[in-house]
Amino acid sequence: MAARPPTETLRAGLPDRYLTPNDIAELFDVPLETVYQWRKRRTGPPGFRVGKHLRYDPAAVQRWTAGRMAADSAA
């Protein structure tokens, strides 16, 4: 896998660009198939399609993560 060039980053170290399924898998240290299962079951961060490509808004991923953390701490 080729190294990516440095990018600008948002809060929490997320890149200032839309994220790919591979980025999500790497971010959460899960298999890529898990990301697709989250999408299918509507349990993961919200994604959207650009043509045939799936992308994720870094801000939406942050909100989803914060919601998961809050739900986990409340349990």
RAJOVEN-V868007 format. One record per residue. N is the residue number from 0. PHI is phi in radians with two decimals (999 if undefined). PSI is psi as a letter, one per 40 degrees, with the letter a starting at -180 (999 if undefined). Layout:
N|PHI|PSI, N|PHI|PSI
//
This chain:
0|999|h, 1|-1.34|i, 2|-1.25|i, 3|-1.52|i, 4|-1.19|i, 5|-1.04|i, 6|-2.22|i, 7|-1.14|i, 8|-2.15|i, 9|-1.58|a, 10|-0.96|i, 11|1.16|e, 12|1.34|e, 13|-1.38|i, 14|-1.16|i, 15|-1.52|g, 16|-2.82|i, 17|-1.22|i, 18|-1.62|i, 19|-1.70|i, 20|-0.98|d, 21|-1.11|d, 22|-1.08|d, 23|-1.12|d, 24|-1.06|d, 25|-1.20|d, 26|-1.05|d, 27|-1.72|e, 28|0.94|f, 29|-2.20|i, 30|-1.13|i, 31|-0.99|d, 32|-1.04|d, 33|-1.10|d, 34|-1.06|d, 35|-1.19|d, 36|-1.18|d, 37|-0.99|d, 38|-1.10|d, 39|-1.08|d, 40|-1.53|e, 41|1.02|f, 42|-1.96|e, 43|-1.72|a, 44|-1.08|i, 45|-1.21|h, 46|-2.09|i, 47|-2.56|i, 48|-1.72|h, 49|-2.11|g, 50|1.13|b, 51|-1.63|e, 52|-1.71|h, 53|-1.63|h, 54|-2.35|i, 55|-2.27|h, 56|-1.41|h, 57|-0.96|d, 58|-1.15|d, 59|-1.19|d, 60|-1.14|d, 61|-1.09|d, 62|-1.10|d, 63|-1.08|d, 64|-1.10|d, 65|-1.08|d, 66|-1.12|d, 67|-1.13|d, 68|-1.14|d, 69|-1.14|d, 70|-1.13|d, 71|-1.19|d, 72|-1.28|d, 73|-1.38|e, 74|-1.36|999
//
